[in-house]
Amino acid sequence: MLRNNTPLWEIALRTTSVYVAILVGLRLLGKRQLGQMTIADLVMILLIANAVQNAMVGPDVSLIGGLIAAAVLLVVNFVFVQLLASSRLAQRLMEGHPTMLVKDGAFVTSGIRREGLDTQEVESAIREHGIVDVSGVRIAYLEPDGTISVIPIAVEP
């Protein structure tokens, strides 16, 4: 119950490897998918967590093995967050940069296509910001966190 035969360094290495692999996988999903989590996404996350549990601790089902894996996840995540806070390069690689979707009242189709969106999704986000039509938008970006920010064209008084 308390201890199994798997070396603790192996649990730490496996756990770190799984953490990095999942980070890369989520990064490859794209910004929009991260910004709109659905029930299907929650199910996927739960299933991935269950699937990688054995990859992290191996045959070790002991209490110590589980606690070591949890502690390593906390430490690796802390280090990762500190790296993102201190390195613009790491931040850009992992979080990406905003993608322009609308400029001066016109769709930027290259950005919309690159992010796997369609104009209807962008129009919906524009309406959520209280703007009736794309012609009322000075600029709109898909942010790294998956949200769409919209800046309206200033109305002359």
MODELLER restraints for C-alpha pairs under 7 A, 6 or more apart:
rsr = mdl.restraints
at = mdl.atoms
rsr.add(forms.Gaussian(group=physical.xy_distance, feature=features.Distance(at['CA:1:A'], at['CA:62:A']), mean=4.86, stdev=0.5))
rsr.add(forms.Gaussian(group=physical.xy_distance, feature=features.Distance(at['CA:1:A'], at['CA:63:A']), mean=5.99, stdev=0.5))
rsr.add(forms.Gaussian(group=physical.xy_distance, feature=features.Distance(at['CA:2:A'], at['CA:62:A']), mean=5.19, stdev=0.5))
rsr.add(forms.Gaussian(group=physical.xy_distance, feature=features.Distance(at['CA:2:A'], at['CA:63:A']), mean=5.00, stdev=0.5))
rsr.add(forms.Gaussian(group=physical.xy_distance, feature=features.Distance(at['CA:2:A'], at['CA:64:A']), mean=5.50, stdev=0.5))
rsr.add(forms.Gaussian(group=physical.xy_distance, feature=features.Distance(at['CA:3:A'], at['CA:62:A']), mean=5.28, stdev=0.5))
rsr.add(forms.Gaussian(group=physical.xy_distance, feature=features.Distance(at['CA:3:A'], at['CA:63:A']), mean=6.84, stdev=0.5))
rsr.add(forms.Gaussian(group=physical.xy_distance, feature=features.Distance(at['CA:3:A'], at['CA:64:A']), mean=5.80, stdev=0.5))
rsr.add(forms.Gaussian(group=physical.xy_distance, feature=features.Distance(at['CA:4:A'], at['CA:60:A']), mean=5.49, stdev=0.5))
rsr.add(forms.Gaussian(group=physical.xy_distance, feature=features.Distance(at['CA:4:A'], at['CA:62:A']), mean=5.81, stdev=0.5))
rsr.add(forms.Gaussian(group=physical.xy_distance, feature=features.Distance(at['CA:5:A'], at['CA:60:A']), mean=6.90, stdev=0.5))
rsr.add(forms.Gaussian(group=physical.xy_distance, feature=features.Distance(at['CA:6:A'], at['CA:60:A']), mean=5.80, stdev=0.5))
rsr.add(forms.Gaussian(group=physical.xy_distance, feature=features.Distance(at['CA:11:A'], at['CA:56:A']), mean=6.01, stdev=0.5))
rsr.add(forms.Gaussian(group=physical.xy_distance, feature=features.Distance(at['CA:11:A'], at['CA:57:A']), mean=5.16, stdev=0.5))
rsr.add(forms.Gaussian(group=physical.xy_distance, feature=features.Distance(at['CA:11:A'], at['CA:69:A']), mean=6.31, stdev=0.5))
rsr.add(forms.Gaussian(group=physical.xy_distance, feature=features.Distance(at['CA:12:A'], at['CA:69:A']), mean=6.27, stdev=0.5))
rsr.add(forms.Gaussian(group=physical.xy_distance, feature=features.Distance(at['CA:12:A'], at['CA:72:A']), mean=5.99, stdev=0.5))
rsr.add(forms.Gaussian(group=physical.xy_distance, feature=features.Distance(at['CA:14:A'], at['CA:55:A']), mean=6.51, stdev=0.5))
rsr.add(forms.Gaussian(group=physical.xy_distance, feature=features.Distance(at['CA:14:A'], at['CA:56:A']), mean=4.72, stdev=0.5))
rsr.add(forms.Gaussian(group=physical.xy_distance, feature=features.Distance(at['CA:14:A'], at['CA:57:A']), mean=6.94, stdev=0.5))
rsr.add(forms.Gaussian(group=physical.xy_distance, feature=features.Distance(at['CA:15:A'], at['CA:56:A']), mean=4.47, stdev=0.5))
rsr.add(forms.Gaussian(group=physical.xy_distance, feature=features.Distance(at['CA:15:A'], at['CA:69:A']), mean=5.95, stdev=0.5))
rsr.add(forms.Gaussian(group=physical.xy_distance, feature=features.Distance(at['CA:15:A'], at['CA:72:A']), mean=6.80, stdev=0.5))
rsr.add(forms.Gaussian(group=physical.xy_distance, feature=features.Distance(at['CA:15:A'], at['CA:73:A']), mean=6.78, stdev=0.5))
rsr.add(forms.Gaussian(group=physical.xy_distance, feature=features.Distance(at['CA:16:A'], at['CA:76:A']), mean=6.83, stdev=0.5))
rsr.add(forms.Gaussian(group=physical.xy_distance, feature=features.Distance(at['CA:18:A'], at['CA:56:A']), mean=6.63, stdev=0.5))
rsr.add(forms.Gaussian(group=physical.xy_distance, feature=features.Distance(at['CA:27:A'], at['CA:94:A']), mean=6.54, stdev=0.5))
rsr.add(forms.Gaussian(group=physical.xy_distance, feature=features.Distance(at['CA:30:A'], at['CA:115:A']), mean=6.99, stdev=0.5))
rsr.add(forms.Gaussian(group=physical.xy_distance, feature=features.Distance(at['CA:31:A'], at['CA:144:A']), mean=5.65, stdev=0.5))
rsr.add(forms.Gaussian(group=physical.xy_distance, feature=features.Distance(at['CA:31:A'], at['CA:145:A']), mean=6.03, stdev=0.5))
rsr.add(forms.Gaussian(group=physical.xy_distance, feature=features.Distance(at['CA:31:A'], at['CA:146:A']), mean=4.48, stdev=0.5))
rsr.add(forms.Gaussian(group=physical.xy_distance, feature=features.Distance(at['CA:32:A'], at['CA:146:A']), mean=4.33, stdev=0.5))
rsr.add(forms.Gaussian(group=physical.xy_distance, feature=features.Distance(at['CA:33:A'], at['CA:146:A']), mean=6.82, stdev=0.5))
rsr.add(forms.Gaussian(group=physical.xy_distance, feature=features.Distance(at['CA:34:A'], at['CA:145:A']), mean=6.62, stdev=0.5))
rsr.add(forms.Gaussian(group=physical.xy_distance, feature=features.Distance(at['CA:34:A'], at['CA:146:A']), mean=5.66, stdev=0.5))
rsr.add(forms.Gaussian(group=physical.xy_distance, feature=features.Distance(at['CA:35:A'], at['CA:145:A']), mean=5.69, stdev=0.5))
rsr.add(forms.Gaussian(group=physical.xy_distance, feature=features.Distance(at['CA:35:A'], at['CA:146:A']), mean=3.77, stdev=0.5))
rsr.add(forms.Gaussian(group=physical.xy_distance, feature=features.Distance(at['CA:35:A'], at['CA:147:A']), mean=5.69, stdev=0.5))
rsr.add(forms.Gaussian(group=physical.xy_distance, feature=features.Distance(at['CA:56:A'], at['CA:69:A']), mean=6.86, stdev=0.5))
rsr.add(forms.Gaussian(group=physical.xy_distance, feature=features.Distance(at['CA:57:A'], at['CA:65:A']), mean=6.33, stdev=0.5))
rsr.add(forms.Gaussian(group=physical.xy_distance, feature=features.Distance(at['CA:57:A'], at['CA:66:A']), mean=6.99, stdev=0.5))
rsr.add(forms.Gaussian(group=physical.xy_distance, feature=features.Distance(at['CA:57:A'], at['CA:69:A']), mean=6.79, stdev=0.5))
rsr.add(forms.Gaussian(group=physical.xy_distance, feature=features.Distance(at['CA:83:A'], at['CA:90:A']), mean=6.83, stdev=0.5))
rsr.add(forms.Gaussian(group=physical.xy_distance, feature=features.Distance(at['CA:84:A'], at['CA:90:A']), mean=5.58, stdev=0.5))
rsr.add(forms.Gaussian(group=physical.xy_distance, feature=features.Distance(at['CA:84:A'], at['CA:91:A']), mean=4.81, stdev=0.5))
rsr.add(forms.Gaussian(group=physical.xy_distance, feature=features.Distance(at['CA:95:A'], at['CA:144:A']), mean=5.67, stdev=0.5))
rsr.add(forms.Gaussian(group=physical.xy_distance, feature=features.Distance(at['CA:96:A'], at['CA:144:A']), mean=5.60, stdev=0.5))
rsr.add(forms.Gaussian(group=physical.xy_distance, feature=features.Distance(at['CA:97:A'], at['CA:143:A']), mean=6.83, stdev=0.5))
rsr.add(forms.Gaussian(group=physical.xy_distance, feature=features.Distance(at['CA:97:A'], at['CA:144:A']), mean=5.55, stdev=0.5))
rsr.add(forms.Gaussian(group=physical.xy_distance, feature=features.Distance(at['CA:98:A'], at['CA:141:A']), mean=5.84, stdev=0.5))
rsr.add(forms.Gaussian(group=physical.xy_distance, feature=features.Distance(at['CA:98:A'], at['CA:142:A']), mean=5.48, stdev=0.5))
rsr.add(forms.Gaussian(group=physical.xy_distance, feature=features.Distance(at['CA:98:A'], at['CA:143:A']), mean=4.48, stdev=0.5))
rsr.add(forms.Gaussian(group=physical.xy_distance, feature=features.Distance(at['CA:98:A'], at['CA:144:A']), mean=5.61, stdev=0.5))
rsr.add(forms.Gaussian(group=physical.xy_distance, feature=features.Distance(at['CA:99:A'], at['CA:111:A']), mean=6.03, stdev=0.5))
rsr.add(forms.Gaussian(group=physical.xy_distance, feature=features.Distance(at['CA:99:A'], at['CA:141:A']), mean=5.28, stdev=0.5))
rsr.add(forms.Gaussian(group=physical.xy_distance, feature=features.Distance(at['CA:99:A'], at['CA:142:A']), mean=5.10, stdev=0.5))
rsr.add(forms.Gaussian(group=physical.xy_distance, feature=features.Distance(at['CA:99:A'], at['CA:143:A']), mean=6.64, stdev=0.5))
rsr.add(forms.Gaussian(group=physical.xy_distance, feature=features.Distance(at['CA:100:A'], at['CA:108:A']), mean=6.71, stdev=0.5))
rsr.add(forms.Gaussian(group=physical.xy_distance, feature=features.Distance(at['CA:100:A'], at['CA:111:A']), mean=5.87, stdev=0.5))
rsr.add(forms.Gaussian(group=physical.xy_distance, feature=features.Distance(at['CA:100:A'], at['CA:140:A']), mean=5.98, stdev=0.5))
rsr.add(forms.Gaussian(group=physical.xy_distance, feature=features.Distance(at['CA:100:A'], at['CA:141:A']), mean=4.46, stdev=0.5))
rsr.add(forms.Gaussian(group=physical.xy_distance, feature=features.Distance(at['CA:100:A'], at['CA:142:A']), mean=6.47, stdev=0.5))
rsr.add(forms.Gaussian(group=physical.xy_distance, feature=features.Distance(at['CA:101:A'], at['CA:107:A']), mean=5.93, stdev=0.5))
rsr.add(forms.Gaussian(group=physical.xy_distance, feature=features.Distance(at['CA:101:A'], at['CA:108:A']), mean=4.94, stdev=0.5))
rsr.add(forms.Gaussian(group=physical.xy_distance, feature=features.Distance(at['CA:101:A'], at['CA:111:A']), mean=5.53, stdev=0.5))
rsr.add(forms.Gaussian(group=physical.xy_distance, feature=features.Distance(at['CA:101:A'], at['CA:112:A']), mean=5.66, stdev=0.5))
rsr.add(forms.Gaussian(group=physical.xy_distance, feature=features.Distance(at['CA:101:A'], at['CA:140:A']), mean=5.40, stdev=0.5))
rsr.add(forms.Gaussian(group=physical.xy_distance, feature=features.Distance(at['CA:101:A'], at['CA:141:A']), mean=5.37, stdev=0.5))
rsr.add(forms.Gaussian(group=physical.xy_distance, feature=features.Distance(at['CA:101:A'], at['CA:142:A']), mean=6.73, stdev=0.5))
rsr.add(forms.Gaussian(group=physical.xy_distance, feature=features.Distance(at['CA:102:A'], at['CA:108:A']), mean=5.19, stdev=0.5))
rsr.add(forms.Gaussian(group=physical.xy_distance, feature=features.Distance(at['CA:102:A'], at['CA:139:A']), mean=5.10, stdev=0.5))
rsr.add(forms.Gaussian(group=physical.xy_distance, feature=features.Distance(at['CA:102:A'], at['CA:140:A']), mean=4.86, stdev=0.5))
rsr.add(forms.Gaussian(group=physical.xy_distance, feature=features.Distance(at['CA:103:A'], at['CA:138:A']), mean=5.65, stdev=0.5))
rsr.add(forms.Gaussian(group=physical.xy_distance, feature=features.Distance(at['CA:103:A'], at['CA:139:A']), mean=4.55, stdev=0.5))
rsr.add(forms.Gaussian(group=physical.xy_distance, feature=features.Distance(at['CA:103:A'], at['CA:140:A']), mean=6.78, stdev=0.5))
rsr.add(forms.Gaussian(group=physical.xy_distance, feature=features.Distance(at['CA:104:A'], at['CA:137:A']), mean=6.26, stdev=0.5))
rsr.add(forms.Gaussian(group=physical.xy_distance, feature=features.Distance(at['CA:104:A'], at['CA:138:A']), mean=4.43, stdev=0.5))
rsr.add(forms.Gaussian(group=physical.xy_distance, feature=features.Distance(at['CA:104:A'], at['CA:139:A']), mean=6.10, stdev=0.5))
rsr.add(forms.Gaussian(group=physical.xy_distance, feature=features.Distance(at['CA:105:A'], at['CA:134:A']), mean=5.26, stdev=0.5))
rsr.add(forms.Gaussian(group=physical.xy_distance, feature=features.Distance(at['CA:105:A'], at['CA:135:A']), mean=3.86, stdev=0.5))
rsr.add(forms.Gaussian(group=physical.xy_distance, feature=features.Distance(at['CA:105:A'], at['CA:136:A']), mean=5.84, stdev=0.5))
rsr.add(forms.Gaussian(group=physical.xy_distance, feature=features.Distance(at['CA:105:A'], at['CA:137:A']), mean=4.96, stdev=0.5))
rsr.add(forms.Gaussian(group=physical.xy_distance, feature=features.Distance(at['CA:105:A'], at['CA:138:A']), mean=5.78, stdev=0.5))
rsr.add(forms.Gaussian(group=physical.xy_distance, feature=features.Distance(at['CA:106:A'], at['CA:134:A']), mean=6.53, stdev=0.5))
rsr.add(forms.Gaussian(group=physical.xy_distance, feature=features.Distance(at['CA:106:A'], at['CA:135:A']), mean=6.52, stdev=0.5))
rsr.add(forms.Gaussian(group=physical.xy_distance, feature=features.Distance(at['CA:112:A'], at['CA:118:A']), mean=6.27, stdev=0.5))
rsr.add(forms.Gaussian(group=physical.xy_distance, feature=features.Distance(at['CA:123:A'], at['CA:134:A']), mean=6.69, stdev=0.5))
rsr.add(forms.Gaussian(group=physical.xy_distance, feature=features.Distance(at['CA:125:A'], at['CA:148:A']), mean=6.54, stdev=0.5))
rsr.add(forms.Gaussian(group=physical.xy_distance, feature=features.Distance(at['CA:126:A'], at['CA:150:A']), mean=6.60, stdev=0.5))
rsr.add(forms.Gaussian(group=physical.xy_distance, feature=features.Distance(at['CA:129:A'], at['CA:150:A']), mean=6.87, stdev=0.5))
rsr.add(forms.Gaussian(group=physical.xy_distance, feature=features.Distance(at['CA:136:A'], at['CA:152:A']), mean=5.78, stdev=0.5))
rsr.add(forms.Gaussian(group=physical.xy_distance, feature=features.Distance(at['CA:136:A'], at['CA:153:A']), mean=5.48, stdev=0.5))
rsr.add(forms.Gaussian(group=physical.xy_distance, feature=features.Distance(at['CA:137:A'], at['CA:150:A']), mean=6.87, stdev=0.5))
rsr.add(forms.Gaussian(group=physical.xy_distance, feature=features.Distance(at['CA:137:A'], at['CA:151:A']), mean=6.02, stdev=0.5))
rsr.add(forms.Gaussian(group=physical.xy_distance, feature=features.Distance(at['CA:137:A'], at['CA:152:A']), mean=4.31, stdev=0.5))
rsr.add(forms.Gaussian(group=physical.xy_distance, feature=features.Distance(at['CA:137:A'], at['CA:153:A']), mean=5.20, stdev=0.5))
rsr.add(forms.Gaussian(group=physical.xy_distance, feature=features.Distance(at['CA:138:A'], at['CA:151:A']), mean=5.66, stdev=0.5))
rsr.add(forms.Gaussian(group=physical.xy_distance, feature=features.Distance(at['CA:138:A'], at['CA:152:A']), mean=5.04, stdev=0.5))
rsr.add(forms.Gaussian(group=physical.xy_distance, feature=features.Distance(at['CA:138:A'], at['CA:153:A']), mean=4.51, stdev=0.5))
rsr.add(forms.Gaussian(group=physical.xy_distance, feature=features.Distance(at['CA:139:A'], at['CA:150:A']), mean=6.08, stdev=0.5))
rsr.add(forms.Gaussian(group=physical.xy_distance, feature=features.Distance(at['CA:139:A'], at['CA:151:A']), mean=5.33, stdev=0.5))
rsr.add(forms.Gaussian(group=physical.xy_distance, feature=features.Distance(at['CA:139:A'], at['CA:152:A']), mean=6.94, stdev=0.5))
rsr.add(forms.Gaussian(group=physical.xy_distance, feature=features.Distance(at['CA:140:A'], at['CA:148:A']), mean=6.77, stdev=0.5))
rsr.add(forms.Gaussian(group=physical.xy_distance, feature=features.Distance(at['CA:140:A'], at['CA:149:A']), mean=5.52, stdev=0.5))
rsr.add(forms.Gaussian(group=physical.xy_distance, feature=features.Distance(at['CA:140:A'], at['CA:150:A']), mean=4.33, stdev=0.5))
rsr.add(forms.Gaussian(group=physical.xy_distance, feature=features.Distance(at['CA:140:A'], at['CA:151:A']), mean=6.13, stdev=0.5))
rsr.add(forms.Gaussian(group=physical.xy_distance, feature=features.Distance(at['CA:141:A'], at['CA:148:A']), mean=5.54, stdev=0.5))
rsr.add(forms.Gaussian(group=physical.xy_distance, feature=features.Distance(at['CA:141:A'], at['CA:149:A']), mean=5.33, stdev=0.5))
rsr.add(forms.Gaussian(group=physical.xy_distance, feature=features.Distance(at['CA:141:A'], at['CA:150:A']), mean=6.65, stdev=0.5))
rsr.add(forms.Gaussian(group=physical.xy_distance, feature=features.Distance(at['CA:142:A'], at['CA:148:A']), mean=4.48, stdev=0.5))
rsr.add(forms.Gaussian(group=physical.xy_distance, feature=features.Distance(at['CA:142:A'], at['CA:149:A']), mean=6.53, stdev=0.5))
rsr.add(forms.Gaussian(group=physical.xy_distance, feature=features.Distance(at['CA:143:A'], at['CA:149:A']), mean=6.91, stdev=0.5))
